Amino acid sequence: MPTVIFGPHKVNYELVGEPGRPVITFLNGLTQNANLWKSYAEHFVPRGYRVLAYDMLGQGRSSKPVIDSKLATHADTLAHLLDELEIDKIHLVSISFGGIVALDFAIRYGQRLYSLTAMSTFAELTPQLEFLGAVMTQGLTEVGLPYLQNMLYPMNMSSAWIAANRERIPAMKRAGYIGNDGYALQNLMESFVEFEPLTAQLPKIKVPTLIMNGEFDFFTPRECHELIRSKIRNSRLLIIQHAYHAFTLEMPAVTMRQLGEFLDRITNGTWQGDQSVWIAADDPTAKIQWLPCDGDWMRAVRPVAASPATPTPARPRKTQPRKTPT
């Protein structure tokens, strides 16, 4: 992978696709790296895009600072990387830890975006997330990286995926252990000690924004994404059926189709950022992909059946007050 220098650090990246085409940039989760987006590049490059993936500081082959890493540094690093590559604007796609970086980037560097996709993420630490983060940090520092990996698999993936991949998981864990540095990850996690909630600044995000949340994501549950949806006017929330936290890995075909639908709507001028809530079709080959959400989406997910004769779903209802989840 080629490298750029940002201050005392190096950043490894991969940029594929023909120059002059619109660029999709992917931001990784906490323990991920750029290689995990290869299948997405193979999907979108033939469809007329360039794809940029990179190891954020502390990940993969990029520098791994072990002290005093600020969360805001990651958005600044992306801006510097784009400058070095002479890329003016991008479609930014992010998940989990990368989603926080993407929200920060959209707030401070919004003029460099065509669109924003935020998946399985949050804008502020809810009490649940605060406790989960403390437990994860404690496990990493007192036991080690293998322990954190053992925690993350059942938190990120469904039982069905774990059962189907049980024999592969030990090798995947070893690859993750080799590609990550425990001290660097600890530093990344401890950067949240000084994390200031982004919620109050979310209205500054003006670009088309797609928020995606797994139906069964208990790591960053719907309350986190509902908060983001309610603050970004040019947004829609899309719930991925049967999905957990890491649905980009578990359900790549579904995820790619939803990203493609979003980008197509921006390109052809049919995108409508109205803060509405939709359900993604669980069949990525289905003609109609976005189904209006019926009922209180903070409690359950029940899509309205789309008529085969109606290629465009009906406009969803306006946001209504919700009951407290039980």
MIKE-920193 format. One record per residue (C-alpha): x, y, z; residue in one letter. Coordinates in nm, 2 decimals. Layout:
<sites>
@X=X Y=Y Z=Z res=A
...
</sites>
This chain:
<sites>
@X=0.00 Y=0.00 Z=0.00 res=M
@X=0.13 Y=0.35 Z=-0.08 res=P
@X=0.19 Y=0.59 Z=0.21 res=T
@X=0.15 Y=0.96 Z=0.29 res=V
@X=0.31 Y=1.15 Z=0.58 res=I
@X=0.10 Y=1.35 Z=0.83 res=F
@X=0.31 Y=1.52 Z=1.10 res=G
@X=0.52 Y=1.24 Z=1.26 res=P
@X=0.29 Y=0.97 Z=1.13 res=H
@X=0.25 Y=0.77 Z=0.81 res=K
@X=-0.08 Y=0.67 Z=0.67 res=V
@X=-0.12 Y=0.37 Z=0.44 res=N
@X=-0.39 Y=0.38 Z=0.18 res=Y
@X=-0.53 Y=0.21 Z=-0.13 res=E
@X=-0.69 Y=0.41 Z=-0.41 res=L
@X=-0.84 Y=0.22 Z=-0.71 res=V
@X=-1.05 Y=0.33 Z=-1.00 res=G
@X=-1.00 Y=0.57 Z=-1.29 res=E
@X=-0.90 Y=0.93 Z=-1.21 res=P
@X=-1.18 Y=1.19 Z=-1.26 res=G
@X=-1.45 Y=0.96 Z=-1.13 res=R
@X=-1.63 Y=1.04 Z=-0.80 res=P
@X=-1.45 Y=0.90 Z=-0.50 res=V
@X=-1.60 Y=0.68 Z=-0.22 res=I
@X=-1.39 Y=0.68 Z=0.10 res=T
@X=-1.44 Y=0.41 Z=0.36 res=F
@X=-1.36 Y=0.46 Z=0.73 res=L
@X=-1.29 Y=0.15 Z=0.94 res=N
@X=-1.42 Y=0.03 Z=1.27 res=G
@X=-1.19 Y=0.03 Z=1.58 res=L
@X=-1.01 Y=-0.30 Z=1.51 res=T
@X=-1.05 Y=-0.30 Z=1.13 res=Q
@X=-0.82 Y=-0.21 Z=0.84 res=N
@X=-0.84 Y=-0.11 Z=0.48 res=A
@X=-0.83 Y=-0.46 Z=0.34 res=N
@X=-1.18 Y=-0.53 Z=0.46 res=L
@X=-1.32 Y=-0.30 Z=0.19 res=W
@X=-1.17 Y=-0.48 Z=-0.10 res=K
@X=-1.50 Y=-0.64 Z=-0.20 res=S
@X=-1.66 Y=-0.30 Z=-0.19 res=Y
@X=-1.40 Y=-0.16 Z=-0.42 res=A
@X=-1.46 Y=-0.46 Z=-0.66 res=E
@X=-1.83 Y=-0.37 Z=-0.65 res=H
@X=-1.82 Y=0.00 Z=-0.70 res=F
@X=-1.52 Y=0.06 Z=-0.93 res=V
@X=-1.70 Y=-0.12 Z=-1.22 res=P
@X=-2.00 Y=0.11 Z=-1.15 res=R
@X=-1.80 Y=0.43 Z=-1.22 res=G
@X=-1.65 Y=0.52 Z=-0.89 res=Y
@X=-1.30 Y=0.54 Z=-0.74 res=R
@X=-1.26 Y=0.38 Z=-0.40 res=V
@X=-1.03 Y=0.50 Z=-0.13 res=L
@X=-0.96 Y=0.29 Z=0.18 res=A
@X=-0.69 Y=0.35 Z=0.44 res=Y
@X=-0.56 Y=0.24 Z=0.78 res=D
@X=-0.64 Y=0.51 Z=1.03 res=M
@X=-0.38 Y=0.59 Z=1.28 res=L
@X=-0.34 Y=0.30 Z=1.52 res=G
@X=-0.46 Y=0.05 Z=1.26 res=Q
@X=-0.31 Y=-0.19 Z=1.01 res=G
@X=0.01 Y=-0.06 Z=0.85 res=R
@X=-0.03 Y=0.31 Z=0.95 res=S
@X=0.16 Y=0.45 Z=1.24 res=S
@X=0.04 Y=0.34 Z=1.58 res=K
@X=0.09 Y=0.61 Z=1.83 res=P
@X=0.06 Y=0.48 Z=2.19 res=V
@X=0.02 Y=0.80 Z=2.38 res=I
@X=-0.19 Y=1.12 Z=2.36 res=D
@X=-0.40 Y=1.05 Z=2.05 res=S
@X=-0.68 Y=1.29 Z=2.01 res=K
@X=-1.01 Y=1.19 Z=1.85 res=L
@X=-1.02 Y=1.50 Z=1.63 res=A
@X=-0.68 Y=1.40 Z=1.48 res=T
@X=-0.85 Y=1.13 Z=1.27 res=H
@X=-1.07 Y=1.38 Z=1.08 res=A
@X=-0.77 Y=1.61 Z=1.03 res=D
@X=-0.57 Y=1.31 Z=0.90 res=T
@X=-0.84 Y=1.23 Z=0.64 res=L
@X=-0.84 Y=1.60 Z=0.52 res=A
@X=-0.46 Y=1.58 Z=0.48 res=H
@X=-0.48 Y=1.25 Z=0.29 res=L
@X=-0.73 Y=1.40 Z=0.05 res=L
@X=-0.50 Y=1.70 Z=0.00 res=D
@X=-0.21 Y=1.48 Z=-0.08 res=E
@X=-0.41 Y=1.28 Z=-0.33 res=L
@X=-0.55 Y=1.60 Z=-0.48 res=E
@X=-0.91 Y=1.49 Z=-0.41 res=I
@X=-1.15 Y=1.78 Z=-0.35 res=D
@X=-1.48 Y=1.61 Z=-0.25 res=K
@X=-1.58 Y=1.25 Z=-0.16 res=I
@X=-1.87 Y=1.03 Z=-0.07 res=H
@X=-1.78 Y=0.93 Z=0.29 res=L
@X=-1.89 Y=0.59 Z=0.42 res=V
@X=-1.82 Y=0.49 Z=0.77 res=S
@X=-1.89 Y=0.24 Z=1.04 res=I
@X=-1.87 Y=0.23 Z=1.42 res=S
@X=-1.55 Y=0.41 Z=1.54 res=F
@X=-1.51 Y=0.54 Z=1.19 res=G
@X=-1.86 Y=0.67 Z=1.20 res=G
@X=-1.77 Y=0.91 Z=1.49 res=I
@X=-1.47 Y=1.03 Z=1.28 res=V
@X=-1.70 Y=1.08 Z=0.98 res=A
@X=-1.95 Y=1.28 Z=1.18 res=L
@X=-1.67 Y=1.50 Z=1.31 res=D
@X=-1.53 Y=1.53 Z=0.95 res=F
@X=-1.88 Y=1.63 Z=0.82 res=A
@X=-1.91 Y=1.90 Z=1.09 res=I
@X=-1.57 Y=2.05 Z=1.03 res=R
@X=-1.50 Y=1.97 Z=0.67 res=Y
@X=-1.85 Y=1.95 Z=0.52 res=G
@X=-1.75 Y=2.14 Z=0.21 res=Q
@X=-1.54 Y=1.84 Z=0.11 res=R
@X=-1.84 Y=1.60 Z=0.10 res=L
@X=-2.09 Y=1.50 Z=-0.16 res=Y
@X=-2.26 Y=1.27 Z=0.09 res=S
@X=-2.22 Y=1.10 Z=0.42 res=L
@X=-2.31 Y=0.74 Z=0.53 res=T
@X=-2.29 Y=0.67 Z=0.90 res=A
@X=-2.34 Y=0.30 Z=1.00 res=M
@X=-2.35 Y=0.14 Z=1.35 res=S
@X=-2.22 Y=0.45 Z=1.52 res=T
@X=-2.31 Y=0.73 Z=1.77 res=F
@X=-2.27 Y=1.10 Z=1.83 res=A
@X=-2.25 Y=1.09 Z=2.21 res=E
@X=-2.18 Y=0.83 Z=2.48 res=L
@X=-2.51 Y=0.70 Z=2.62 res=T
@X=-2.48 Y=0.54 Z=2.97 res=P
@X=-2.49 Y=0.20 Z=2.81 res=Q
@X=-2.21 Y=0.28 Z=2.57 res=L
@X=-2.00 Y=0.44 Z=2.85 res=E
@X=-2.02 Y=0.12 Z=3.05 res=F
@X=-1.95 Y=-0.10 Z=2.75 res=L
@X=-1.65 Y=0.11 Z=2.66 res=G
@X=-1.51 Y=0.09 Z=3.02 res=A
@X=-1.55 Y=-0.29 Z=3.02 res=V
@X=-1.37 Y=-0.32 Z=2.68 res=M
@X=-1.09 Y=-0.09 Z=2.79 res=T
@X=-1.05 Y=-0.28 Z=3.11 res=Q
@X=-1.04 Y=-0.61 Z=2.93 res=G
@X=-0.78 Y=-0.48 Z=2.68 res=L
@X=-0.55 Y=-0.33 Z=2.95 res=T
@X=-0.58 Y=-0.60 Z=3.21 res=E
@X=-0.61 Y=-0.92 Z=3.00 res=V
@X=-0.50 Y=-0.83 Z=2.65 res=G
@X=-0.60 Y=-0.80 Z=2.28 res=L
@X=-0.72 Y=-1.16 Z=2.24 res=P
@X=-0.97 Y=-1.11 Z=2.52 res=Y
@X=-1.10 Y=-0.80 Z=2.35 res=L
@X=-1.14 Y=-1.00 Z=2.02 res=Q
@X=-1.33 Y=-1.27 Z=2.21 res=N
@X=-1.57 Y=-1.00 Z=2.33 res=M
@X=-1.62 Y=-0.84 Z=2.00 res=L
@X=-1.72 Y=-1.14 Z=1.79 res=Y
@X=-2.04 Y=-1.21 Z=1.98 res=P
@X=-2.11 Y=-0.84 Z=2.02 res=M
@X=-2.07 Y=-0.77 Z=1.65 res=N
@X=-2.20 Y=-1.08 Z=1.48 res=M
@X=-2.52 Y=-1.30 Z=1.48 res=S
@X=-2.54 Y=-1.65 Z=1.61 res=S
@X=-2.60 Y=-1.77 Z=1.25 res=A
@X=-2.28 Y=-1.61 Z=1.12 res=W
@X=-2.08 Y=-1.74 Z=1.42 res=I
@X=-2.21 Y=-2.09 Z=1.36 res=A
@X=-2.14 Y=-2.08 Z=0.99 res=A
@X=-1.78 Y=-1.94 Z=1.04 res=N
@X=-1.68 Y=-2.12 Z=1.36 res=R
@X=-1.39 Y=-2.30 Z=1.20 res=E
@X=-1.26 Y=-1.98 Z=1.04 res=R
@X=-1.28 Y=-1.76 Z=1.35 res=I
@X=-0.95 Y=-1.87 Z=1.51 res=P
@X=-0.76 Y=-1.78 Z=1.20 res=A
@X=-0.95 Y=-1.45 Z=1.17 res=M
@X=-0.86 Y=-1.38 Z=1.53 res=K
@X=-0.49 Y=-1.45 Z=1.47 res=R
@X=-0.49 Y=-1.21 Z=1.16 res=A
@X=-0.65 Y=-0.94 Z=1.38 res=G
@X=-0.40 Y=-0.99 Z=1.65 res=Y
@X=-0.11 Y=-0.96 Z=1.40 res=I
@X=-0.26 Y=-0.65 Z=1.23 res=G
@X=-0.34 Y=-0.46 Z=1.55 res=N
@X=-0.13 Y=-0.32 Z=1.84 res=D
@X=-0.28 Y=-0.35 Z=2.18 res=G
@X=-0.12 Y=-0.03 Z=2.31 res=Y
@X=-0.24 Y=0.17 Z=2.00 res=A
@X=-0.59 Y=0.03 Z=2.04 res=L
@X=-0.59 Y=0.12 Z=2.41 res=Q
@X=-0.49 Y=0.48 Z=2.32 res=N
@X=-0.77 Y=0.50 Z=2.06 res=L
@X=-1.02 Y=0.38 Z=2.33 res=M
@X=-0.88 Y=0.62 Z=2.59 res=E
@X=-0.93 Y=0.91 Z=2.35 res=S
@X=-1.29 Y=0.89 Z=2.45 res=F
@X=-1.20 Y=1.01 Z=2.80 res=V
@X=-1.20 Y=1.37 Z=2.66 res=E
@X=-1.47 Y=1.30 Z=2.39 res=F
@X=-1.71 Y=1.59 Z=2.36 res=E
@X=-2.06 Y=1.49 Z=2.24 res=P
@X=-2.11 Y=1.59 Z=1.87 res=L
@X=-2.49 Y=1.61 Z=1.91 res=T
@X=-2.52 Y=1.99 Z=1.93 res=A
@X=-2.31 Y=2.03 Z=1.62 res=Q
@X=-2.49 Y=1.77 Z=1.40 res=L
@X=-2.73 Y=2.04 Z=1.25 res=P
@X=-2.42 Y=2.18 Z=1.08 res=K
@X=-2.42 Y=1.87 Z=0.85 res=I
@X=-2.60 Y=1.97 Z=0.53 res=K
@X=-2.50 Y=1.70 Z=0.28 res=V
@X=-2.73 Y=1.41 Z=0.20 res=P
@X=-2.69 Y=1.17 Z=0.49 res=T
@X=-2.78 Y=0.80 Z=0.51 res=L
@X=-2.78 Y=0.65 Z=0.86 res=I
@X=-2.78 Y=0.27 Z=0.88 res=M
@X=-2.85 Y=0.06 Z=1.19 res=N
@X=-2.88 Y=-0.31 Z=1.22 res=G
@X=-3.21 Y=-0.43 Z=1.35 res=E
@X=-3.05 Y=-0.62 Z=1.64 res=F
@X=-2.75 Y=-0.40 Z=1.70 res=D
@X=-2.73 Y=-0.39 Z=2.08 res=F
@X=-2.37 Y=-0.24 Z=2.08 res=F
@X=-2.49 Y=0.09 Z=1.92 res=T
@X=-2.87 Y=0.05 Z=1.94 res=P
@X=-3.14 Y=0.25 Z=1.76 res=R
@X=-3.14 Y=0.52 Z=2.03 res=E
@X=-2.80 Y=0.62 Z=1.91 res=C
@X=-2.90 Y=0.65 Z=1.54 res=H
@X=-3.24 Y=0.81 Z=1.62 res=E
@X=-3.05 Y=1.09 Z=1.79 res=L
@X=-2.84 Y=1.14 Z=1.48 res=I
@X=-3.14 Y=1.13 Z=1.25 res=R
@X=-3.33 Y=1.38 Z=1.46 res=S
@X=-3.04 Y=1.64 Z=1.43 res=K
@X=-2.95 Y=1.61 Z=1.06 res=I
@X=-3.23 Y=1.75 Z=0.85 res=R
@X=-3.10 Y=1.62 Z=0.52 res=N
@X=-3.10 Y=1.26 Z=0.64 res=S
@X=-3.28 Y=0.93 Z=0.64 res=R
@X=-3.25 Y=0.63 Z=0.88 res=L
@X=-3.24 Y=0.29 Z=0.71 res=L
@X=-3.28 Y=-0.02 Z=0.93 res=I
@X=-3.10 Y=-0.33 Z=0.80 res=I
@X=-3.32 Y=-0.64 Z=0.88 res=Q
@X=-3.17 Y=-0.93 Z=1.08 res=H
@X=-2.85 Y=-0.74 Z=1.11 res=A
@X=-2.62 Y=-0.69 Z=1.41 res=Y
@X=-2.34 Y=-0.43 Z=1.46 res=H
@X=-2.09 Y=-0.54 Z=1.19 res=A
@X=-2.33 Y=-0.59 Z=0.90 res=F
@X=-2.08 Y=-0.46 Z=0.65 res=T
@X=-1.89 Y=-0.78 Z=0.71 res=L
@X=-2.18 Y=-1.01 Z=0.78 res=E
@X=-2.42 Y=-0.89 Z=0.50 res=M
@X=-2.19 Y=-0.72 Z=0.24 res=P
@X=-2.43 Y=-0.78 Z=-0.06 res=A
@X=-2.72 Y=-0.61 Z=0.13 res=V
@X=-2.49 Y=-0.32 Z=0.24 res=T
@X=-2.35 Y=-0.26 Z=-0.10 res=M
@X=-2.70 Y=-0.25 Z=-0.25 res=R
@X=-2.82 Y=0.01 Z=0.00 res=Q
@X=-2.51 Y=0.22 Z=-0.06 res=L
@X=-2.57 Y=0.19 Z=-0.43 res=G
@X=-2.93 Y=0.30 Z=-0.39 res=E
@X=-2.83 Y=0.60 Z=-0.19 res=F
@X=-2.56 Y=0.71 Z=-0.43 res=L
@X=-2.79 Y=0.65 Z=-0.73 res=D
@X=-3.06 Y=0.88 Z=-0.57 res=R
@X=-2.80 Y=1.15 Z=-0.52 res=I
@X=-2.67 Y=1.12 Z=-0.88 res=T
@X=-3.02 Y=1.12 Z=-1.05 res=N
@X=-3.16 Y=1.39 Z=-0.82 res=G
@X=-3.42 Y=1.18 Z=-0.65 res=T
@X=-3.27 Y=1.19 Z=-0.30 res=W
@X=-3.50 Y=1.33 Z=-0.04 res=Q
@X=-3.35 Y=1.40 Z=0.30 res=G
@X=-3.67 Y=1.43 Z=0.51 res=D
@X=-3.56 Y=1.26 Z=0.83 res=Q
@X=-3.78 Y=0.96 Z=0.75 res=S
@X=-3.73 Y=0.60 Z=0.86 res=V
@X=-3.71 Y=0.31 Z=0.62 res=W
@X=-3.65 Y=-0.06 Z=0.62 res=I
@X=-3.40 Y=-0.22 Z=0.38 res=A
@X=-3.52 Y=-0.52 Z=0.18 res=A
@X=-3.34 Y=-0.83 Z=0.30 res=D
@X=-3.30 Y=-0.95 Z=-0.06 res=D
@X=-3.04 Y=-0.74 Z=-0.24 res=P
@X=-3.18 Y=-0.84 Z=-0.58 res=T
@X=-3.53 Y=-0.71 Z=-0.51 res=A
@X=-3.66 Y=-0.44 Z=-0.73 res=K
@X=-3.78 Y=-0.22 Z=-0.45 res=I
@X=-3.51 Y=-0.18 Z=-0.18 res=Q
@X=-3.65 Y=0.08 Z=0.07 res=W
@X=-3.98 Y=0.01 Z=0.24 res=L
@X=-4.15 Y=0.26 Z=0.46 res=P
@X=-4.14 Y=0.18 Z=0.83 res=C
@X=-4.48 Y=0.12 Z=0.98 res=D
@X=-4.54 Y=0.20 Z=1.35 res=G
@X=-4.30 Y=0.31 Z=1.62 res=D
@X=-3.95 Y=0.23 Z=1.49 res=W
@X=-3.80 Y=0.27 Z=1.84 res=M
@X=-3.99 Y=-0.04 Z=1.95 res=R
@X=-4.01 Y=-0.28 Z=1.65 res=A
@X=-3.96 Y=-0.31 Z=1.28 res=V
@X=-4.25 Y=-0.40 Z=1.05 res=R
@X=-4.21 Y=-0.29 Z=0.69 res=P
@X=-4.51 Y=-0.20 Z=0.47 res=V
@X=-4.54 Y=-0.44 Z=0.18 res=A
@X=-4.46 Y=-0.25 Z=-0.14 res=A
@X=-4.69 Y=-0.28 Z=-0.44 res=S
@X=-4.52 Y=-0.44 Z=-0.74 res=P
@X=-4.69 Y=-0.18 Z=-0.96 res=A
@X=-4.54 Y=0.10 Z=-0.76 res=T
@X=-4.17 Y=0.14 Z=-0.82 res=P
@X=-4.13 Y=0.43 Z=-0.57 res=T
@X=-4.24 Y=0.37 Z=-0.21 res=P
@X=-4.50 Y=0.61 Z=-0.08 res=A
@X=-4.37 Y=0.90 Z=0.12 res=R
@X=-4.34 Y=0.80 Z=0.49 res=P
@X=-4.53 Y=0.96 Z=0.76 res=R
@X=-4.38 Y=1.26 Z=0.95 res=K
@X=-4.20 Y=1.20 Z=1.27 res=T
@X=-4.45 Y=1.14 Z=1.56 res=Q
@X=-4.38 Y=1.15 Z=1.93 res=P
@X=-4.27 Y=0.81 Z=2.05 res=R
@X=-4.34 Y=0.61 Z=2.36 res=K
@X=-4.04 Y=0.53 Z=2.59 res=T
@X=-3.89 Y=0.19 Z=2.47 res=P
@X=-3.96 Y=-0.10 Z=2.70 res=T
</sites>
